[in-house]
Amino acid sequence: MQLKIIYSFENDLKRILDTIREIDWFNEKGYRVELPLEIDISKIKEYSEQDVSFILKNKWSDVEYKKHEIKILEEWQKYSKRLEKDLNTAGLKPAKEYIVFLTRYGVGGSYDLQGNNIVTLNVSYYERNTNRSLIVALLHEIVHINIEEYIKQNQISHEQKEKIVDMIMKKSFADDFPQEDFLQKWLYTKSLSEKSESIFNEFYPDVRSIIQKLGILGSGTI
Ligand SMILES: [Zn+2]
């Protein structure tokens, strides 16, 4: 699995505009998002593309992105082979190349919901959140991309989906990152957590079966 890392003014502009558009959903789900400090949150929906572009032009630079690019590529060498092996063992089909957009805005990490092999990472978020590293965030988003097809097929809820990714990540990388918790506990209830873990432990590494069983569980059939 190869990485192609991209960062640009245009990409950051798009990320900010997308975040503004989705701001209610992020708030509802309890995600912290980052926007330029010059943006007044109380009037967030009033900003035009030109307004945001003007704000960003005055502060954009690629210096930090270059540093992060080097570090990510270095760490990718250490962990990508394991991820690829575990995804294959789980019956998934990892892609040959993943495109990684670096930004300083929006949520911590996200992936393309349309099925493209694209991850976006907010380097600024991980600079501030010292208990989660950028490489773990990247591996997390790549797991998402690999299971998304089955998540959609089985109508898995957002919370359940995150729980599945967290369990896969913990299984593969708990020893490499002892300081990481891997679990986004604020997202799921104790009961969802316990049911998911028991099915996961029973069927792992058959990730497709796990998702199928959790889909049935979510629909209330069992
Ligand atoms: Zn996630």
Residues whose N, C-alpha, C, O or C-beta is under 5 A from the ligand:
A	BS01	ZN	E162
